[in-house]
Amino acid sequence: MKNKKVRLKKRTWHYVQNPATYEVFCDRCNGSNVEWSEYEHMIWCYDCKIDTKGTEGVFGGPIPIECAKILGMIFDRWDMKKKRVLTWDREKQDYVPKKPVSKKP
Ligand SMILES: [Zn+2]
């Protein structure tokens, strides 16, 4: 059997929280036993054991960011290459490395 593989791009980042936090569930079993896939725009379902698109979750609709924050969602990104957290900078309109919370003695 020929395995017709769709060429998927590997992720370089994913959101810091679990897909289910953003109401992104498995689109096959509708389960929340999911994790970010290693591929872009995909999630991994532990129950179906597949990489799948998943549901749109909060990204499918115009949910105000401030509102999402109240719901406990964080849109910081985990930079998988440089292994650091990126956060949205309003002034730069770009994701920038998050400053570590410095503990001053
Ligand atoms: Zn599933």
Backbone and ligand atoms as CSV (ligand in chain L), in Angstrom:
chain,resi,resn,atom,element,x,y,z
A,1,MET,N,N,0.845,-1.202,0.000
A,1,MET,CA,C,0.000,0.000,0.000
A,1,MET,C,C,0.879,1.250,0.000
A,2,LYS,N,N,0.563,2.120,-0.917
A,2,LYS,CA,C,1.334,3.354,-0.980
A,2,LYS,C,C,0.862,4.334,0.086
A,3,ASN,N,N,1.814,4.843,0.748
A,3,ASN,CA,C,1.481,5.792,1.799
A,3,ASN,C,C,1.560,7.208,1.240
A,4,LYS,N,N,0.418,7.741,0.919
A,4,LYS,CA,C,0.378,9.085,0.343
A,4,LYS,C,C,0.496,10.110,1.458
A,5,LYS,N,N,1.638,10.684,1.552
A,5,LYS,CA,C,1.874,11.613,2.651
A,5,LYS,C,C,1.722,13.055,2.210
A,6,VAL,N,N,0.946,13.750,2.973
A,6,VAL,CA,C,0.828,15.185,2.736
A,6,VAL,C,C,2.065,15.818,3.360
A,7,ARG,N,N,2.650,16.709,2.613
A,7,ARG,CA,C,3.826,17.364,3.164
A,7,ARG,C,C,3.419,18.384,4.211
A,8,LEU,N,N,3.834,18.104,5.409
A,8,LEU,CA,C,3.484,18.986,6.508
A,8,LEU,C,C,4.718,19.728,6.980
A,9,LYS,N,N,4.462,20.959,7.313
A,9,LYS,CA,C,5.569,21.752,7.845
A,9,LYS,C,C,5.709,21.498,9.332
A,10,LYS,N,N,6.924,21.350,9.756
A,10,LYS,CA,C,7.168,21.180,11.187
A,10,LYS,C,C,6.955,22.502,11.898
A,11,ARG,N,N,6.422,22.385,13.051
A,11,ARG,CA,C,6.226,23.570,13.878
A,11,ARG,C,C,7.547,24.147,14.332
A,12,THR,N,N,7.556,25.448,14.527
A,12,THR,CA,C,8.705,26.069,15.182
A,12,THR,C,C,8.263,26.626,16.534
A,13,TRP,N,N,6.932,26.677,16.718
A,13,TRP,CA,C,6.387,27.181,17.986
A,13,TRP,C,C,5.011,26.589,18.206
A,14,HIS,N,N,4.577,26.636,19.443
A,14,HIS,CA,C,3.184,26.347,19.756
A,14,HIS,C,C,2.794,27.187,20.958
A,15,TYR,N,N,1.497,27.351,21.164
A,15,TYR,CA,C,1.055,28.121,22.322
A,15,TYR,C,C,1.455,27.377,23.587
A,16,VAL,N,N,1.679,28.148,24.651
A,16,VAL,CA,C,2.200,27.544,25.876
A,16,VAL,C,C,1.180,26.635,26.558
A,17,GLN,N,N,-0.094,26.900,26.333
A,17,GLN,CA,C,-1.106,26.074,26.980
A,17,GLN,C,C,-1.576,24.965,26.056
A,18,ASN,N,N,-2.245,24.000,26.659
A,18,ASN,CA,C,-2.758,22.858,25.918
A,18,ASN,C,C,-3.860,23.293,24.944
A,19,PRO,N,N,-3.938,22.626,23.772
A,19,PRO,CA,C,-4.971,23.000,22.793
A,19,PRO,C,C,-6.370,23.079,23.394
A,20,ALA,N,N,-6.677,22.176,24.306
A,20,ALA,CA,C,-8.013,22.129,24.903
A,20,ALA,C,C,-8.334,23.417,25.660
A,21,THR,N,N,-7.303,24.076,26.166
A,21,THR,CA,C,-7.502,25.346,26.863
A,21,THR,C,C,-8.112,26.374,25.913
A,22,TYR,N,N,-7.731,26.282,24.647
A,22,TYR,CA,C,-8.250,27.210,23.642
A,22,TYR,C,C,-9.489,26.632,22.948
A,23,GLU,N,N,-10.032,25.611,23.571
A,23,GLU,CA,C,-11.216,24.923,23.054
A,23,GLU,C,C,-10.964,24.275,21.699
A,24,VAL,N,N,-9.722,23.889,21.489
A,24,VAL,CA,C,-9.372,23.138,20.292
A,24,VAL,C,C,-9.369,21.661,20.678
A,25,PHE,N,N,-10.306,20.926,20.120
A,25,PHE,CA,C,-10.440,19.506,20.432
A,25,PHE,C,C,-10.208,18.676,19.176
A,26,CYS,N,N,-10.118,17.365,19.376
A,26,CYS,CA,C,-9.974,16.458,18.246
A,26,CYS,C,C,-11.246,16.537,17.397
A,27,ASP,N,N,-11.079,16.750,16.101
A,27,ASP,CA,C,-12.258,16.883,15.240
A,27,ASP,C,C,-12.821,15.516,14.845
A,28,ARG,N,N,-12.125,14.463,15.249
A,28,ARG,CA,C,-12.644,13.133,14.935
A,28,ARG,C,C,-13.478,12.571,16.096
A,29,CYS,N,N,-12.914,12.613,17.300
A,29,CYS,CA,C,-13.638,12.046,18.453
A,29,CYS,C,C,-14.166,13.131,19.385
A,30,ASN,N,N,-13.852,14.389,19.040
A,30,ASN,CA,C,-14.282,15.527,19.855
A,30,ASN,C,C,-13.698,15.472,21.266
A,31,GLY,N,N,-12.624,14.709,21.417
A,31,GLY,CA,C,-12.012,14.557,22.721
A,31,GLY,C,C,-11.057,15.699,23.040
A,32,SER,N,N,-10.766,15.816,24.316
A,32,SER,CA,C,-9.858,16.879,24.743
A,32,SER,C,C,-8.514,16.313,25.181
A,33,ASN,N,N,-8.310,15.024,24.886
A,33,ASN,CA,C,-7.054,14.372,25.214
A,33,ASN,C,C,-6.051,14.648,24.087
A,34,VAL,N,N,-5.731,15.927,23.953
A,34,VAL,CA,C,-4.941,16.370,22.807
A,34,VAL,C,C,-3.703,17.149,23.223
A,35,GLU,N,N,-2.794,17.257,22.300
A,35,GLU,CA,C,-1.561,17.999,22.512
A,35,GLU,C,C,-1.193,18.642,21.170
A,36,TRP,N,N,-0.377,19.671,21.205
A,36,TRP,CA,C,0.056,20.260,19.941
A,36,TRP,C,C,0.845,19.237,19.149
A,37,SER,N,N,0.539,19.110,17.908
A,37,SER,CA,C,1.281,18.209,17.028
A,37,SER,C,C,2.638,18.824,16.725
A,38,GLU,N,N,3.528,17.984,16.204
A,38,GLU,CA,C,4.821,18.543,15.798
A,38,GLU,C,C,4.692,19.272,14.466
A,39,TYR,N,N,3.489,19.188,13.872
A,39,TYR,CA,C,3.272,19.856,12.601
A,39,TYR,C,C,2.400,21.093,12.762
A,40,GLU,N,N,2.650,22.066,11.904
A,40,GLU,CA,C,1.910,23.317,11.938
A,40,GLU,C,C,0.422,23.091,11.714
A,41,HIS,N,N,-0.372,23.858,12.398
A,41,HIS,CA,C,-1.841,23.835,12.264
A,41,HIS,C,C,-2.454,22.481,12.604
A,42,MET,N,N,-1.731,21.660,13.326
A,42,MET,CA,C,-2.238,20.339,13.653
A,42,MET,C,C,-2.158,20.108,15.161
A,43,ILE,N,N,-3.008,19.193,15.597
A,43,ILE,CA,C,-2.917,18.734,16.982
A,43,ILE,C,C,-2.779,17.211,16.972
A,44,TRP,N,N,-2.325,16.675,18.074
A,44,TRP,CA,C,-2.179,15.236,18.229
A,44,TRP,C,C,-3.271,14.757,19.174
A,45,CYS,N,N,-4.011,13.727,18.766
A,45,CYS,CA,C,-5.026,13.168,19.649
A,45,CYS,C,C,-4.487,11.871,20.227
A,46,TYR,N,N,-4.437,11.815,21.560
A,46,TYR,CA,C,-3.912,10.620,22.230
A,46,TYR,C,C,-4.853,9.430,22.071
A,47,ASP,N,N,-6.146,9.712,21.944
A,47,ASP,CA,C,-7.121,8.632,21.825
A,47,ASP,C,C,-7.156,8.050,20.418
A,48,CYS,N,N,-7.161,8.923,19.402
A,48,CYS,CA,C,-7.192,8.442,18.013
A,48,CYS,C,C,-5.791,8.110,17.509
A,49,LYS,N,N,-4.788,8.606,18.221
A,49,LYS,CA,C,-3.390,8.448,17.817
A,49,LYS,C,C,-3.146,8.948,16.395
A,50,ILE,N,N,-3.648,10.149,16.153
A,50,ILE,CA,C,-3.432,10.776,14.851
A,50,ILE,C,C,-3.088,12.255,15.012
A,51,ASP,N,N,-2.391,12.749,13.996
A,51,ASP,CA,C,-2.244,14.185,13.851
A,51,ASP,C,C,-3.463,14.647,13.076
A,52,THR,N,N,-4.154,15.614,13.612
A,52,THR,CA,C,-5.360,16.072,12.940
A,52,THR,C,C,-5.502,17.578,13.072
A,53,LYS,N,N,-6.372,18.121,12.243
A,53,LYS,CA,C,-6.551,19.571,12.223
A,53,LYS,C,C,-7.139,20.106,13.516
A,54,GLY,N,N,-8.027,19.313,14.091
A,54,GLY,CA,C,-8.696,19.756,15.309
A,54,GLY,C,C,-9.796,20.758,15.018
A,55,THR,N,N,-10.537,21.076,16.037
A,55,THR,CA,C,-11.583,22.079,15.881
A,55,THR,C,C,-10.944,23.465,15.934
A,56,GLU,N,N,-11.696,24.439,15.513
A,56,GLU,CA,C,-11.119,25.779,15.435
A,56,GLU,C,C,-10.929,26.420,16.801
A,57,GLY,N,N,-11.776,26.036,17.738
A,57,GLY,CA,C,-11.672,26.601,19.074
A,57,GLY,C,C,-11.861,28.102,19.066
A,58,VAL,N,N,-11.176,28.755,19.951
A,58,VAL,CA,C,-11.339,30.206,20.048
A,58,VAL,C,C,-10.749,30.929,18.832
A,59,PHE,N,N,-9.921,30.217,18.067
A,59,PHE,CA,C,-9.294,30.856,16.914
A,59,PHE,C,C,-10.276,30.989,15.744
A,60,GLY,N,N,-11.387,30.268,15.835
A,60,GLY,CA,C,-12.369,30.301,14.766
A,60,GLY,C,C,-13.297,31.510,14.818
A,61,GLY,N,N,-13.361,32.108,15.963
A,61,GLY,CA,C,-14.275,33.237,16.095
A,61,GLY,C,C,-13.579,34.460,16.639
A,62,PRO,N,N,-14.229,35.588,16.496
A,62,PRO,CA,C,-13.610,36.814,16.995
A,62,PRO,C,C,-13.805,36.944,18.497
A,63,ILE,N,N,-12.914,36.346,19.227
A,63,ILE,CA,C,-12.984,36.447,20.685
A,63,ILE,C,C,-11.993,37.517,21.128
A,64,PRO,N,N,-12.491,38.488,21.857
A,64,PRO,CA,C,-11.574,39.548,22.313
A,64,PRO,C,C,-10.486,38.972,23.197
A,65,ILE,N,N,-9.282,39.364,22.904
A,65,ILE,CA,C,-8.134,38.848,23.644
A,65,ILE,C,C,-8.292,39.087,25.143
A,66,GLU,N,N,-8.761,40.271,25.486
A,66,GLU,CA,C,-8.913,40.593,26.909
A,66,GLU,C,C,-9.895,39.642,27.576
A,67,CYS,N,N,-10.918,39.311,26.825
A,67,CYS,CA,C,-11.942,38.397,27.318
A,67,CYS,C,C,-11.339,37.004,27.518
A,68,ALA,N,N,-10.530,36.607,26.558
A,68,ALA,CA,C,-9.886,35.303,26.628
A,68,ALA,C,C,-8.972,35.215,27.842
A,69,LYS,N,N,-8.343,36.335,28.146
A,69,LYS,CA,C,-7.427,36.358,29.293
A,69,LYS,C,C,-8.183,36.115,30.588
A,70,ILE,N,N,-9.373,36.689,30.647
A,70,ILE,CA,C,-10.203,36.500,31.837
A,70,ILE,C,C,-10.550,35.024,31.987
A,71,LEU,N,N,-10.729,34.368,30.856
A,71,LEU,CA,C,-11.043,32.943,30.859
A,71,LEU,C,C,-9.813,32.087,31.158
A,72,GLY,N,N,-8.684,32.741,31.338
A,72,GLY,CA,C,-7.474,32.015,31.714
A,72,GLY,C,C,-6.615,31.577,30.550
A,73,MET,N,N,-6.889,32.148,29.381
A,73,MET,CA,C,-6.070,31.774,28.229
A,73,MET,C,C,-4.884,32.713,28.095
A,74,ILE,N,N,-3.760,32.118,27.780
A,74,ILE,CA,C,-2.546,32.897,27.565
A,74,ILE,C,C,-2.097,32.640,26.133
A,75,PHE,N,N,-1.760,33.704,25.452
A,75,PHE,CA,C,-1.365,33.520,24.053
A,75,PHE,C,C,0.141,33.642,23.852
A,76,ASP,N,N,0.871,33.387,24.925
A,76,ASP,CA,C,2.320,33.323,24.793
A,76,ASP,C,C,2.670,32.110,23.962
A,77,ARG,N,N,3.785,32.208,23.265
A,77,ARG,CA,C,4.207,31.091,22.421
A,77,ARG,C,C,5.506,30.482,22.933
A,78,TRP,N,N,5.603,29.189,22.745
A,78,TRP,CA,C,6.839,28.494,23.090
A,78,TRP,C,C,7.659,28.352,21.812
A,79,ASP,N,N,8.799,29.013,21.804
A,79,ASP,CA,C,9.724,28.940,20.682
A,79,ASP,C,C,10.496,27.638,20.799
A,80,MET,N,N,10.159,26.679,19.936
A,80,MET,CA,C,10.721,25.339,20.063
A,80,MET,C,C,12.186,25.278,19.662
A,81,LYS,N,N,12.587,26.194,18.785
A,81,LYS,CA,C,13.977,26.175,18.335
A,81,LYS,C,C,14.915,26.729,19.388
A,82,LYS,N,N,14.510,27.880,19.915
A,82,LYS,CA,C,15.394,28.529,20.878
A,82,LYS,C,C,15.008,28.222,22.309
A,83,LYS,N,N,13.938,27.429,22.453
A,83,LYS,CA,C,13.480,27.003,23.775
A,83,LYS,C,C,13.298,28.176,24.729
A,84,ARG,N,N,12.381,29.045,24.333
A,84,ARG,CA,C,12.078,30.199,25.168
A,84,ARG,C,C,10.640,30.619,24.899
A,85,VAL,N,N,10.104,31.363,25.827
A,85,VAL,CA,C,8.727,31.828,25.709
A,85,VAL,C,C,8.714,33.177,25.003
A,86,LEU,N,N,7.812,33.293,24.042
A,86,LEU,CA,C,7.644,34.556,23.343
A,86,LEU,C,C,6.311,35.164,23.752
A,87,THR,N,N,6.289,36.451,23.866
A,87,THR,CA,C,5.062,37.117,24.248
A,87,THR,C,C,4.795,38.271,23.291
A,88,TRP,N,N,3.526,38.628,23.134
A,88,TRP,CA,C,3.138,39.672,22.182
A,88,TRP,C,C,3.532,41.037,22.703
A,89,ASP,N,N,4.230,41.785,21.874
A,89,ASP,CA,C,4.617,43.140,22.229
A,89,ASP,C,C,3.734,44.108,21.441
A,90,ARG,N,N,2.899,44.817,22.166
A,90,ARG,CA,C,1.942,45.715,21.504
A,90,ARG,C,C,2.621,46.809,20.708
A,91,GLU,N,N,3.706,47.333,21.252
A,91,GLU,CA,C,4.389,48.431,20.565
A,91,GLU,C,C,5.070,47.954,19.302
A,92,LYS,N,N,5.745,46.833,19.409
A,92,LYS,CA,C,6.470,46.305,18.242
A,92,LYS,C,C,5.551,45.553,17.296
A,93,GLN,N,N,4.352,45.219,17.781
A,93,GLN,CA,C,3.411,44.424,16.988
A,93,GLN,C,C,4.058,43.125,16.508
A,94,ASP,N,N,4.761,42.513,17.424
A,94,ASP,CA,C,5.462,41.278,17.094
A,94,ASP,C,C,5.689,40.477,18.375
A,95,TYR,N,N,6.039,39.218,18.186
A,95,TYR,CA,C,6.352,38.391,19.344
A,95,TYR,C,C,7.811,38.585,19.729
A,96,VAL,N,N,8.015,38.829,20.988
A,96,VAL,CA,C,9.367,39.065,21.496
A,96,VAL,C,C,9.627,38.104,22.663
A,97,PRO,N,N,10.901,37.794,22.909
A,97,PRO,CA,C,11.211,36.915,24.040
A,97,PRO,C,C,10.684,37.500,25.338
A,98,LYS,N,N,10.051,36.660,26.094
A,98,LYS,CA,C,9.501,37.106,27.372
A,98,LYS,C,C,10.617,37.257,28.380
A,99,LYS,N,N,10.563,38.387,29.057
A,99,LYS,CA,C,11.607,38.616,30.061
A,99,LYS,C,C,11.335,37.719,31.261
A,100,PRO,N,N,12.367,37.049,31.691
A,100,PRO,CA,C,12.176,36.204,32.869
A,100,PRO,C,C,11.872,37.062,34.091
A,101,VAL,N,N,11.037,36.525,34.933
A,101,VAL,CA,C,10.711,37.239,36.152
A,101,VAL,C,C,11.956,37.201,37.044
A,102,SER,N,N,12.535,38.360,37.201
A,102,SER,CA,C,13.803,38.388,37.938
A,102,SER,C,C,13.545,38.392,39.437
A,103,LYS,N,N,14.273,37.540,40.072
A,103,LYS,CA,C,14.182,37.472,41.537
A,103,LYS,C,C,15.318,38.276,42.124
A,104,LYS,N,N,14.947,39.389,42.696
A,104,LYS,CA,C,16.010,40.216,43.278
A,104,LYS,C,C,16.173,39.822,44.737
A,105,PRO,N,N,17.419,39.662,45.118
A,105,PRO,CA,C,17.669,39.246,46.509
A,105,PRO,C,C,17.271,40.355,47.510
L,1,ZN,ZN,ZN,-9.501,11.894,18.773
